[in-house]
Amino acid sequence: KPSQGECKVVGRVCCDSTGKMNASSVVLEGSIDVSYGKRVSVDLRALDKYSLFPGQIVALEGTNPTGRKFIPTKILDAVPLKTRAISPDKTSNCVRSFVDPTPLKIACLTSL
C-alpha cells in the first residue's frame, strides 16, 4: 500500500530472480493473513549498511511512495523475549513427560 510517510513493515526477505541475491533483487514478502503474501521490491540505497539473507524475517522502517518499491531508512532490531526461571523440580517433571522410547527422526532441508 503506498505510503508517503514513514511506516513500519514486517516480512520475509526473498529474491526476485534465480541465482544469488544482490541489492537490486531483494523483495519483501508479507504474511498471508495481512497482505495475502504479496511482494514488494526493496530499494536498499538509503541504508548505510545491511546484512540480509533469503528467508530472513525482518522489520523495516521507511516509505513506499508508489506502492511498488519500499525504501527502508532503518532495519529495526529484534526485541529480546523475557525469559522465566523454572525451578529444577518443574524441569525434571517436564522432561519426564516428554520421554518417548521410540527414536526421534529429524529432517533438515535447505536450498541454495
Protein Blocks (a to p, Z undefined) as FASTA:
>chain_A
ZZfbacddddddddfbecjddfklcccdddfklnnopacdddfklpmbdcddehiacddd
dddfkopaccdfbdcdddddddddddfklmmmmmmmmgcfbdcdddddddZZ
